[in-house]
Amino acid sequence: MAPSQPGPPAGGILDRIDSPAELKELSLAECGELADELRSFIVEAVSKTGGHLGSNLGAVELTIALHRVFSSPEDVVLFDTGHQAYVHKLLTGRKEGFARLRQAGGLSGYPRRTESAHDVIENSHASTALSWSHGIATARRLTGRDEGRHVVAVVGDGALTGGMAYEALNNLGHSSSRVVIVLNDNGRSYAPTISKLSSSLTQLRLDPRYVRVKGALKGVIEELPVMGSLAGHSFRGLTSALREVVEPHVFFEALGVRYTGPLDGHDVAQLEQALRRAAAWPGPIVLHVLTTKGKGYPPAEEDEVARLHDLKVSSASPSAERHRPRGAASYTDAFTTALCRLAERDPSIVALTAAMPGPTGLLPFAESFPERFFDVGIAEQHAMTAAAGMAREGLKPVVCIYSTFLQRCVDQWNLDVGLHREPVVVVADRAGITGDDGPSHHGIYDLHSALLIDGVSIYCPSEPDEVGPLLAEALASGGPALVRYPKTPSNGPLAPAGTGSSHRLLAEGSPELVLVGIGKLAGAALSAARILEAESGLSPLVVDPRVIRPADPGLVSLLSSARLVVTVEDGVALGGAGAYLAALAEKAAEREARPGPRVLTLGVPGGFLAHGKPDDILSGLGLDGPGIATSVLEAARRYGLVRAGKEEGSSDELSSSGSTS
């Protein structure tokens, strides 16, 4: 049965809107009614599917005004970050898709080119849209396709805390590219006070008549006999003094980017007037609008921490969440508890994050140790290098970051932390397949990246109870380290907790066939072993390595002595942890002048994986219990560990997501 369509009853204004062009026919009163309908639609849809609520509720009137003034897709409208684009999707003919928002095969939670010509960029990493806009505007100018067309970048949710945005601003000002930058200030980052005076001055400075009067005033000053050659300097001094009084944000104009604002971001009429005048400006211009994140939905407006930034849908009751048994707690909760306990004993431990204190579990740390907590904004590169500096002076920095965002600071991780051997512990949350947020949020490269950096110790807790011991070991290692774990729940207790860098034996079996489950996939490997024993008589030995580098010598000896080793991980298979362990086993066998094992490395293949439920994605990649069992059985038959069965359709081919050595 198809999901019911969310939103207001049929027959409303939204029901008549299938493209931005139809918005231009509405009266201002109808725009107000449409805004109410849009908020109702979004609240109902997101309450069923999960998604980004607060940021979209705050951008309703702004998005309406943008599509009434500009003509997408001829005018390019870029959203940074993309999680504020739900209204844009609704106004560009995608209402029906919201019944399957962020579900496999359904509507993406971010702009996506394959969904609509109105979506230009789909990377949900923040602080990128200004660089995109500079490139697009430059190309249009050079090819003569900019006549009568506009490039608009909607920047919000702290994106201007990212250094890349300022690099782009510098280039926009230098090149004088015609780009309208809408700074959607929802109080979560850049938040000056609005007033009647500033609102009036904003409209004045946007009015072309004001610019003409300003030019005439300069001419009058130049003609004054007493001014002579000082006229230009005097005019600049006069206007600078006036600017300091009426326009405190001179920063943008110092870069050559005109600034105007702030405006009421929930007043469609005012927004339209300002946008039309900004569109007429011959160079880059910032239009600063103030919005309320979560507007129109009291639970979101009153959520001071995140304004219901990312709403999750769960069938578990709050009571059930409070009484989860051992092994059922989330990895992030386990990290929070462990870090706070370690910090109580060691005052040199500090924590850094890049605008993610809540999701990474650092709020309790910030409350307990406010002087030792640092949120640097959306500036992952700065966080990593600043942590290196802290480590240089004797602190023990813990950099808490989503695995996907870790890729934004690999250079700093390599050259500032790795090259200098600074003892910075990187905690990569949301590692592996994350699910609903799609290709830009899967954390599948952290193991590969860490293995490329010489000297980084790598810890992979396979369940929440392992997070604390491995975090403590990482902090005590005295060098760079990575602790990585997933967003998704654990499979429950697998075996008694490990100690030190030793591996854990999860299932006894034949030493000729060793199944290595890395991180969360240790549970899937154990499940595969049980399936194999029940269905084929194969009894693999299953291990949880816990520490990838430096690898446990006992584990390396075990692998080097096996006939077939199968490694399983939720990161990229090519150059991942399995390949690294396989190389160690091969070298160990070479040293003893004997044949090394055959190795099958199972992991995530190349390509960009769409959104969907993590377990479904893993199953589709053959990285669940049944899929792993199938791959192991095929490899075992291929290499003579078991005679090929007579089942119809049995195959000697290896899994497409794996490789052999």
Phi and psi in degrees as a GROMACS rama.xvg file:
@    title "Ramachandran Plot"
@    xaxis  label "Phi"
@    yaxis  label "Psi"
@TYPE xy
-69.0414  145.256  ALA-2
-62.3176  146.378  PRO-3
-70.8065  147.928  SER-4
-75.1052  124.335  GLN-5
-73.965  169.281  PRO-6
110.881  -177.071  GLY-7
-69.5911  164.947  PRO-8
-59.7344  152.653  PRO-9
-59.7371  149.084  ALA-10
102.833  -7.33229  GLY-11
-76.9232  179.484  GLY-12
-64.4991  -41.8896  ILE-13
-58.4077  -33.4982  LEU-14
-63.8746  -20.3934  ASP-15
-96.3338  -5.60355  ARG-16
-98.6757  115.084  ILE-17
-118.752  -8.26037  ASP-18
-155.47  157.089  SER-19
-59.0858  -29.2924  PRO-20
-60.0189  -31.6657  ALA-21
-71.6848  -18.2827  GLU-22
-67.7585  -30.7142  LEU-23
-66.8257  -17.4054  LYS-24
-87.6843  -7.68068  GLU-25
-81.4239  149.147  LEU-26
-80.0387  167.649  SER-27
-62.9883  -36.3261  LEU-28
-63.3161  -41.2824  ALA-29
-66.6756  -32.1494  GLU-30
-62.6136  -37.8693  CYS-31
-64.1538  -42.5453  GLY-32
-64.2517  -40.9241  GLU-33
-62.1816  -40.6448  LEU-34
-59.3108  -43.0245  ALA-35
-62.7076  -42.7732  ASP-36
-64.712  -40.3478  GLU-37
-61.812  -42.6165  LEU-38
-64.8473  -42.183  ARG-39
-61.8861  -43.2999  SER-40
-60.6766  -47.9892  PHE-41
-65.6017  -43.6737  ILE-42
-60.0205  -45.4317  VAL-43
-66.9867  -42.6669  GLU-44
-65.1588  -47.3392  ALA-45
-70.8904  -29.5783  VAL-46
-65.78  -22.3822  SER-47
-92.6445  -35.8964  LYS-48
-109.446  -14.4626  THR-49
80.2172  164.057  GLY-50
144.851  -174.195  GLY-51
-87.4659  111.818  HIS-52
-96.6538  -59.7907  LEU-53
-57.8394  -44.6237  GLY-54
-63.5139  -34.0235  SER-55
-78.4498  -37.2159  ASN-56
-63.1768  -31.0087  LEU-57
-78.1595  -16.3032  GLY-58
-104.168  14.6969  ALA-59
-64.589  -60.5701  VAL-60
-63.8855  -36.7893  GLU-61
-60.7559  -44.1914  LEU-62
-68.7416  -38.0475  THR-63
-59.0978  -48.2838  ILE-64
-62.6315  -41.7859  ALA-65
-58.2196  -45.501  LEU-66
-78.3223  -16.1769  HIS-67
-81.6764  -30.4288  ARG-68
-88.2742  -43.8192  VAL-69
-100.83  165.897  PHE-70
-120.519  84.0929  SER-71
-73.6933  142.869  SER-72
-93.4359  -1.76467  PRO-73
-59.4591  -44.3249  GLU-74
-85.1177  127.681  ASP-75
-86.8027  122.788  VAL-76
-113.789  117.293  VAL-77
-109.87  134.074  LEU-78
-108.967  126.011  PHE-79
-134.403  108.216  ASP-80
-88.805  165.686  THR-81
-71.9226  -9.5248  GLY-82
-74.3912  -1.0568  HIS-83
-100.053  20.3911  GLN-84
-105.125  12.3895  ALA-85
-62.175  -41.9361  TYR-86
-62.7277  -42.5884  VAL-87
-56.3927  -42.4591  HIS-88
-64.4992  -41.8359  LYS-89
-64.489  -34.925  LEU-90
-85.4456  -3.2317  LEU-91
-117.212  32.3529  THR-92
84.1619  27.881  GLY-93
-121.927  30.0954  ARG-94
-58.4392  -44.6507  LYS-95
-62.2418  -29.7333  GLU-96
-68.1658  -17.4373  GLY-97
-70.0109  -16.8542  PHE-98
-65.1009  -21.6437  ALA-99
-125.744  38.162  ARG-100
-59.3249  128.585  LEU-101
62.6249  18.1303  ARG-102
-104.561  153.043  GLN-103
-53.0272  128.56  ALA-104
78.2055  -2.71463  GLY-105
-103.57  -162.557  GLY-106
-69.0005  135.383  LEU-107
-74.1898  152.938  SER-108
-79.8533  -2.14091  GLY-109
-130.089  164.575  TYR-110
-55.5538  144.537  PRO-111
-147.401  125.065  ARG-112
-59.4239  -36.302  ARG-113
-71.2972  -14.1523  THR-114
-84.5633  -36.4119  GLU-115
-162.33  147.263  SER-116
-68.4134  -15.829  ALA-117
-79.5286  -11.009  HIS-118
-97.3788  122.085  ASP-119
-104.258  -47.4288  VAL-120
-122.064  143.55  ILE-121
-123.646  -0.127479  GLU-122
-69.5743  123.383  ASN-123
-90.3589  3.99745  SER-124
-72.0174  137.106  HIS-125
-77.1736  165.731  ALA-126
73.0532  20.8789  SER-127
-105.222  -20.4885  THR-128
-65.8906  -31.5043  ALA-129
-68.4476  -36.0053  LEU-130
-68.4467  -41.7746  SER-131
-57.0403  -46.7501  TRP-132
-65.0314  -37.5232  SER-133
-62.8669  -44.3731  HIS-134
-64.8203  -43.1049  GLY-135
-66.2597  -45.4362  ILE-136
-63.4691  -39.3701  ALA-137
-64.6221  -45.0438  THR-138
-63.4475  -40.6006  ALA-139
-65.547  -37.3135  ARG-140
-67.387  -44.2653  ARG-141
-68.2114  -29.4977  LEU-142
-97.7801  2.71  THR-143
73.109  21.2698  GLY-144
-104.354  16.1403  ARG-145
-97.6351  -3.97813  ASP-146
-64.3139  117.604  GLU-147
74.7323  5.20984  GLY-148
-115.517  155.655  ARG-149
-129.012  156.319  HIS-150
-120.373  123.731  VAL-151
-124.061  126.644  VAL-152
-113.572  119.489  ALA-153
-97.8582  109.188  VAL-154
-111.114  126.009  VAL-155
-155.88  -175.658  GLY-156
50.932  47.7689  ASP-157
79.4344  8.61608  GLY-158
-61.6389  -25.2338  ALA-159
-79.3957  5.76391  LEU-160
-89.4589  -5.00277  THR-161
-90.3121  134.324  GLY-162
-60.9016  -32.1054  GLY-163
-60.433  -33.4023  MET-164
-63.0824  -36.9708  ALA-165
-76.4078  -31.3116  TYR-166
-60.8656  -42.057  GLU-167
-67.8369  -42.6591  ALA-168
-57.7492  -41.857  LEU-169
-60.3814  -42.4851  ASN-170
-74.4221  -34.2112  ASN-171
-62.4533  -45.3677  LEU-172
-64.9033  -39.1198  GLY-173
-67.033  -38.3508  HIS-174
-88.4703  -12.6963  SER-175
58.5897  32.219  SER-176
-62.5951  140.382  SER-177
-81.4039  93.7627  ARG-178
-134.44  131.551  VAL-179
-94.5379  118.256  VAL-180
-105.182  113.58  ILE-181
-96.5807  109.458  VAL-182
-86.332  100.369  LEU-183
-84.7101  92.8737  ASN-184
-93.0034  104.015  ASP-185
-103.649  22.3302  ASN-186
83.1894  3.64278  GLY-187
-97.659  -3.76208  ARG-188
-147.651  -83.2545  SER-189
-96.1994  105.72  TYR-190
-138.987  71.7872  ALA-191
-74.3142  168.059  PRO-192
-85.4721  137.369  THR-193
-93.4817  150.966  ILE-194
-152.714  169.009  SER-195
-61.1944  -37.6656  LYS-196
-64.1277  -50.2942  LEU-197
-64.9972  -35.2116  SER-198
-63.2861  -42.6844  SER-199
-66.636  -42.2828  SER-200
-66.0684  -33.2308  LEU-201
-59.6532  -51.3115  THR-202
-63.4  -34.979  GLN-203
-63.089  -46.5518  LEU-204
-71.3631  -23.7018  ARG-205
-80.2638  -21.6497  LEU-206
-70.6464  123.568  ASP-207
-56.1088  -29.4268  PRO-208
-63.1566  -34.5186  ARG-209
-64.2491  -42.4027  TYR-210
-62.7389  -40.8459  VAL-211
-65.2877  -41.34  ARG-212
-63.8076  -39.7171  VAL-213
-61.6496  -41.8381  LYS-214
-65.0764  -39.6624  GLY-215
-65.0891  -39.2643  ALA-216
-60.4991  -40.6908  LEU-217
-61.3683  -40.8106  LYS-218
-63.7225  -39.777  GLY-219
-62.4908  -43.9502  VAL-220
-62.8519  -40.5741  ILE-221
-63.5924  -27.1441  GLU-222
-87.8528  -7.1704  GLU-223
-67.3889  128.083  LEU-224
-57.2144  -37.6487  PRO-225
-77.0647  -11.0266  VAL-226
-87.4756  -42.5744  MET-227
53.6923  -132.728  GLY-228
-72.5973  -7.4631  SER-229
-87.505  0.889669  LEU-230
-59.025  -47.3334  ALA-231
-60.8225  -44.5774  GLY-232
-63.6388  -41.4067  HIS-233
-65.2659  -40.3108  SER-234
-64.6727  -43.3998  PHE-235
-63.026  -39.7883  ARG-236
-64.4944  -41.4206  GLY-237
-64.0578  -48.8555  LEU-238
-68.5964  -33.1555  THR-239
-65.6286  -41.718  SER-240
-63.7935  -42.7643  ALA-241
-63.8217  -38.468  LEU-242
-63.8271  -40.8594  ARG-243
-62.7487  -30.8247  GLU-244
-76.7375  -47.4131  VAL-245
-101.623  -9.94273  VAL-246
-145.199  84.6379  GLU-247
-67.4942  -23.4855  PRO-248
-90.0828  70.6826  HIS-249
-81.699  -3.55688  VAL-250
-56.1204  -48.0516  PHE-251
-61.4299  -42.9567  PHE-252
-71.2421  -24.3791  GLU-253
-64.7912  -25.3483  ALA-254
-90.3259  -1.0884  LEU-255
88.1765  15.1882  GLY-256
-112.172  119.173  VAL-257
-68.0541  142.666  ARG-258
-120.116  139.687  TYR-259
-146.388  141.639  THR-260
135.88  -175.467  GLY-261
-85.4005  156.926  PRO-262
-117.565  161.792  LEU-263
-74.5595  110.542  ASP-264
-75.6546  3.64626  GLY-265
-115.302  14.751  HIS-266
-111.452  100.598  ASP-267
-60.7517  -42.7102  VAL-268
-61.6869  -46.7596  ALA-269
-65.0332  -40.2721  GLN-270
-63.3055  -43.7013  LEU-271
-62.1403  -43.5951  GLU-272
-61.144  -45.399  GLN-273
-66.8936  -40.6148  ALA-274
-65.5748  -39.3778  LEU-275
-64.2189  -40.4444  ARG-276
-71.8921  -37.0481  ARG-277
-64.1626  -37.2131  ALA-278
-64.1165  -25.3995  ALA-279
-84.4947  -9.20992  ALA-280
-71.0744  137.304  TRP-281
-78.8811  -0.572227  PRO-282
-140.314  -165.391  GLY-283
-70.6294  140.566  PRO-284
-144.928  137.604  ILE-285
-100.168  125.709  VAL-286
-108.93  110.002  LEU-287
-92.5435  115.541  HIS-288
-118.786  140.172  VAL-289
-100.914  123.28  LEU-290
-126.588  166.091  THR-291
-108.755  115.406  THR-292
-65.6331  127.194  LYS-293
86.1499  10.436  GLY-294
-54.6958  134.7  LYS-295
90.9607  -4.68587  GLY-296
-132.572  98.3303  TYR-297
-49.0861  -43.0056  PRO-298
-59.1223  -33.7056  PRO-299
-76.9686  -41.2138  ALA-300
-63.2375  -33.0867  GLU-301
-88.6306  -5.21945  GLU-302
-81.5803  94.047  ASP-303
-69.2963  -26.2011  GLU-304
-75.3159  -47.9993  VAL-305
-137.593  1.30966  ALA-306
53.5871  38.9155  ARG-307
48.7246  51.9304  LEU-308
-56.5397  -51.6312  HIS-309
-130.356  102.151  ASP-310
-82.4463  128.305  LEU-311
-101.168  147.566  LYS-312
-109.127  121.992  VAL-313
-138.453  142.798  SER-314
-88.6833  -8.77515  SER-315
-76.1082  138.166  ALA-316
-78.8546  156.305  SER-317
-55.3923  -36.4594  PRO-318
-64.1256  -41.9498  SER-319
-64.2973  -38.1606  ALA-320
-63.5633  -35.489  GLU-321
-74.109  -21.2668  ARG-322
-118.825  38.3653  HIS-323
-67.9703  138.861  ARG-324
-73.577  168.849  PRO-325
-55.0445  137.587  ARG-326
91.0403  -13.1491  GLY-327
-101.345  -8.34748  ALA-328
-66.1814  156.445  ALA-329
-75.927  157.794  SER-330
-61.5572  -39.9227  TYR-331
-64.1147  -41.9684  THR-332
-60.8516  -41.8677  ASP-333
-63.1949  -39.0313  ALA-334
-63.714  -45.4806  PHE-335
-56.0527  -49.585  THR-336
-61.7565  -45.4999  THR-337
-65.4988  -44.4331  ALA-338
-63.2404  -44.5428  LEU-339
-63.5973  -39.8036  CYS-340
-65.1692  -43.2008  ARG-341
-65.4276  -38.3848  LEU-342
-69.1633  -29.3219  ALA-343
-62.9759  -33.8711  GLU-344
-89.7112  -22.5166  ARG-345
-129.863  102.123  ASP-346
-70.0188  -5.82095  PRO-347
-85.5438  -8.48881  SER-348
-77.0814  127.106  ILE-349
-126.841  159.738  VAL-350
-127.819  137.573  ALA-351
-126.079  147.61  LEU-352
-148.031  161.902  THR-353
-111.254  79.8097  ALA-354
66.507  21.274  ALA-355
-130.645  47.8143  MET-356
-66.1205  -36.6306  PRO-357
-72.0062  -57.734  GLY-358
-60.9758  -30.1104  PRO-359
-87.7915  1.07871  THR-360
82.5064  21.3943  GLY-361
-94.3543  -4.31023  LEU-362
-60.8035  -43.6151  LEU-363
-61.7964  -36.4855  PRO-364
-64.0904  -44.6217  PHE-365
-61.8567  -36.5787  ALA-366
-70.4427  -39.4542  GLU-367
-80.4075  -33.4043  SER-368
-133.182  64.3738  PHE-369
-58.997  -32.3069  PRO-370
-76.6137  -11.1205  GLU-371
-111.557  12.9854  ARG-372
-115.523  134.828  PHE-373
-136.737  114.247  PHE-374
-103.233  111.289  ASP-375
-91.0485  4.14184  VAL-376
80.1005  -169.288  GLY-377
-78.9105  71.2789  ILE-378
-143.84  66.6921  ALA-379
-61.1496  -37.4255  GLU-380
-61.2116  -46.0524  GLN-381
-62.7597  -42.4717  HIS-382
-56.7616  -43.9339  ALA-383
-67.8067  -45.5567  MET-384
-72.0299  -36.4924  THR-385
-62.218  -38.5434  ALA-386
-63.1207  -38.1843  ALA-387
-61.0593  -41.1233  ALA-388
-64.4087  -40.1991  GLY-389
-63.746  -42.0458  MET-390
-64.6361  -36.9585  ALA-391
-57.5486  -31.2842  ARG-392
-99.9125  16.9205  GLU-393
99.9199  -1.09732  GLY-394
-82.3465  167.063  LEU-395
-117.534  85.7045  LYS-396
-75.2739  138.3  PRO-397
-117.134  111.888  VAL-398
-95.6742  111.445  VAL-399
-101.118  121.962  CYS-400
-155.062  148.445  ILE-401
-65.6017  144.173  TYR-402
-56.0958  -42.6097  SER-403
-63.0834  -36.5265  THR-404
-78.3983  -16.3867  PHE-405
-61.5359  -28.902  LEU-406
-64.9065  -18.1121  GLN-407
-76.8213  -12.0059  ARG-408
-132.257  30.6734  CYS-409
-63.3726  -37.758  VAL-410
-61.3752  -44.0795  ASP-411
-68.1909  -37.2223  GLN-412
-61.437  -40.7455  TRP-413
-72.5651  -54.253  ASN-414
-93.1672  -29.2866  LEU-415
-90.3566  -39.1054  ASP-416
-91.7584  -55.5677  VAL-417
-65.6526  -51.7651  GLY-418
-59.1003  -37.5376  LEU-419
-90.7839  1.85716  HIS-420
54.3065  38.0131  ARG-421
-79.7748  136.656  GLU-422
-77.9419  70.0401  PRO-423
-100.968  125.773  VAL-424
-97.7498  117.492  VAL-425
-94.9089  124.836  VAL-426
-107.338  109.169  VAL-427
-97.0946  99.1244  ALA-428
-80.2984  163.74  ASP-429
57.2188  36.0591  ARG-430
-76.3015  151.08  ALA-431
84.8318  -153.902  GLY-432
-79.9063  116.699  ILE-433
-95.7943  -26.6847  THR-434
103.616  -106.141  GLY-435
-61.5651  -28.0647  ASP-436
-87.1159  -6.39877  ASP-437
86.9257  -164.876  GLY-438
-59.5948  -29.1909  PRO-439
-81.8504  -6.80529  SER-440
-115.339  -9.63394  HIS-441
-63.3131  134.125  HIS-442
-100.256  69.4169  GLY-443
-107.121  4.31628  ILE-444
-113.869  -4.45956  TYR-445
-64.8951  -41.7165  ASP-446
-63.9535  -44.7678  LEU-447
-59.6164  -46.4937  HIS-448
-64.1774  -45.2573  SER-449
-63.0417  -37.2167  ALA-450
-68.6189  -21.8149  LEU-451
-79.2199  -15.0228  LEU-452
-99.3043  114.257  ILE-453
-60.7827  132.352  ASP-454
89.8372  -1.2339  GLY-455
-82.0499  119.185  VAL-456
-76.1022  143.705  SER-457
-127.439  121.831  ILE-458
-118.217  129.798  TYR-459
-126.269  84.352  CYS-460
-63.0461  131.582  PRO-461
-89.7489  -11.0142  SER-462
-155.842  160.78  GLU-463
-55.1379  -36.9657  PRO-464
-63.9897  -16.0411  ASP-465
-88.04  -14.1407  GLU-466
-63.0227  -48.591  VAL-467
-59.2732  -53.5199  GLY-468
-58.9829  -39.8746  PRO-469
-74.9717  -33.061  LEU-470
-63.5785  -43.6332  LEU-471
-60.9258  -40.6152  ALA-472
-67.0309  -39.4122  GLU-473
-61.7142  -42.9251  ALA-474
-67.2524  -30.265  LEU-475
-86.2616  -6.27124  ALA-476
-69.129  -25.6562  SER-477
79.6346  9.60602  GLY-478
-147.236  -175.18  GLY-479
-62.3413  143.161  PRO-480
-150.135  153.64  ALA-481
-124.327  129.677  LEU-482
-117.188  119.798  VAL-483
-126.736  140.709  ARG-484
-153.811  162.042  TYR-485
-87.883  170.138  PRO-486
-79.9335  -33.9015  LYS-487
-75.7734  159.655  THR-488
-65.2335  162.175  PRO-489
-81.0754  161.656  SER-490
-81.8834  0.477083  ASN-491
99.2738  175.474  GLY-492
-57.4725  130.937  PRO-493
-103.54  -36.7792  LEU-494
-167.173  166.9  ALA-495
-55.0321  146.616  PRO-496
-56.7914  144.147  ALA-497
-80.2568  170.667  GLY-498
-130.274  144.681  THR-499
55.3646  -141.181  GLY-500
-97.0901  12.3902  SER-501
-72.4568  148.492  SER-502
-79.3449  164.689  HIS-503
-111.02  135.424  ARG-504
-89.3626  116.793  LEU-505
-93.8581  -27.702  LEU-506
-154.067  130.991  ALA-507
-69.0267  150.095  GLU-508
-178.472  -169.233  GLY-509
-70.08  128.221  SER-510
-68.6288  -9.48993  PRO-511
-74.2253  -25.1095  GLU-512
-125.928  108.997  LEU-513
-114.983  126.786  VAL-514
-108.647  119.35  LEU-515
-108.23  112.556  VAL-516
-100.912  116.288  GLY-517
-97.4473  126.922  ILE-518
62.3669  -137.648  GLY-519
-57.6155  -29.3283  LYS-520
-76.0198  2.39633  LEU-521
-60.6744  -37.8983  ALA-522
-64.6211  -40.1121  GLY-523
-67.0997  -36.6631  ALA-524
-64.5427  -40.9673  ALA-525
-64.0036  -40.5957  LEU-526
-62.1827  -41.2354  SER-527
-63.1297  -39.2449  ALA-528
-62.7868  -39.8097  ALA-529
-66.5545  -38.8905  ARG-530
-64.2431  -44.3406  ILE-531
-61.4825  -43.4472  LEU-532
-65.8428  -38.3039  GLU-533
-74.0327  -34.666  ALA-534
-103.919  -21.1563  GLU-535
-131.921  -8.46528  SER-536
84.1426  -5.60064  GLY-537
-70.8923  140.44  LEU-538
-131.098  81.7087  SER-539
-72.1736  152.159  PRO-540
-84.9932  127.789  LEU-541
-112.371  127.616  VAL-542
-126.977  150.108  VAL-543
-111.85  108.985  ASP-544
-66.8505  -28.8259  PRO-545
66.3763  -54.5647  ARG-546
-118.508  120.916  VAL-547
-83.388  -43.1165  ILE-548
-142.625  126.819  ARG-549
-73.5268  130.315  PRO-550
-69.4398  145.625  ALA-551
-62.2397  121.976  ASP-552
-55.5819  -33.9935  PRO-553
-64.5761  -36.7576  GLY-554
-67.3494  -43.0986  LEU-555
-62.0075  -41.4393  VAL-556
-63.0662  -41.4225  SER-557
-61.7038  -45.4195  LEU-558
-68.1471  -39.9458  LEU-559
-68.0866  -21.8207  SER-560
-90.3067  -11.0451  SER-561
-78.6552  160.186  ALA-562
-84.9789  -36.5941  ARG-563
-137.918  127.099  LEU-564
-117.318  129.435  VAL-565
-119.231  121.19  VAL-566
-106.751  145.219  THR-567
-132.616  127.555  VAL-568
-146.562  158.302  GLU-569
-102.337  30.4164  ASP-570
-119.355  -177.593  GLY-571
-63.1309  135.996  VAL-572
-71.2755  -36.4639  ALA-573
-75.1413  112.913  LEU-574
76.9355  18.9708  GLY-575
-92.6936  -164.333  GLY-576
-64.7904  -39.1765  ALA-577
-61.5422  -44.0093  GLY-578
-63.6882  -36.373  ALA-579
-65.9459  -47.151  TYR-580
-64.4776  -36.4547  LEU-581
-62.7071  -40.6725  ALA-582
-64.5013  -39.502  ALA-583
-63.2415  -42.4317  LEU-584
-64.1462  -40.6654  ALA-585
-64.1699  -42.3782  GLU-586
-65.6026  -39.2207  LYS-587
-62.4181  -40.5474  ALA-588
-66.5875  -38.7113  ALA-589
-62.2985  -40.5045  GLU-590
-62.1811  -30.055  ARG-591
-96.9515  9.31295  GLU-592
54.7985  46.3348  ALA-593
-138.771  160.569  ARG-594
-63.1828  140.308  PRO-595
-83.0063  173.673  GLY-596
-77.5618  155.788  PRO-597
-73.6102  140.951  ARG-598
-129.601  131.825  VAL-599
-115.039  117.39  LEU-600
-103.45  115.276  THR-601
-102.336  133.152  LEU-602
-170.334  -164.644  GLY-603
-80.1187  128.323  VAL-604
-74.5518  175.747  PRO-605
-68.282  168.726  GLY-606
106.919  172.684  GLY-607
-105.666  118.027  PHE-608
-87.3832  130.926  LEU-609
-71.9666  172.793  ALA-610
-75.3746  157.96  HIS-611
166.432  175.939  GLY-612
-69.2299  133.909  LYS-613
-53.1025  -43.8784  PRO-614
-64.0619  -35.1184  ASP-615
-69.1253  -39.6954  ASP-616
-64.9879  -45.6069  ILE-617
-61.4121  -40.9284  LEU-618
-62.0611  -42.4211  SER-619
-64.1974  -25.9008  GLY-620
-90.2113  1.17226  LEU-621
73.8783  25.266  GLY-622
-109.629  24.373  LEU-623
-106.723  179.517  ASP-624
-53.3148  -54.391  GLY-625
-61.5809  -40.8667  PRO-626
-65.8207  -42.3683  GLY-627
-64.2508  -42.6617  ILE-628
-58.9928  -42.0399  ALA-629
-61.6797  -45.3531  THR-630
-65.4623  -41.2022  SER-631
-63.7605  -44.2322  VAL-632
-62.7097  -42.402  LEU-633
-62.0593  -43.5424  GLU-634
-67.0404  -39.101  ALA-635
-63.0448  -39.6744  ALA-636
-66.6908  -40.3304  ARG-637
-62.7573  -37.4597  ARG-638
-104.776  16.5366  TYR-639
79.8822  16.179  GLY-640
-78.8226  -19.6514  LEU-641
-151.808  143.724  VAL-642
-69.7492  140.602  ARG-643
-58.5022  134.069  ALA-644
-74.914  171.265  GLY-645
-100.275  11.1853  LYS-646
-62.487  140.558  GLU-647
-65.422  130.657  GLU-648
87.0504  5.57977  GLY-649
-65.71  151.279  SER-650
-134.413  147.269  SER-651
-94.7278  -2.4883  ASP-652
-75.9953  144.351  GLU-653
-83.2476  161.738  LEU-654
-58.049  140.399  SER-655
-66.4593  -20.2453  SER-656
-93.8748  7.73099  SER-657
-121.502  178.158  GLY-658
-146.678  163.205  SER-659
-125.357  155.284  THR-660
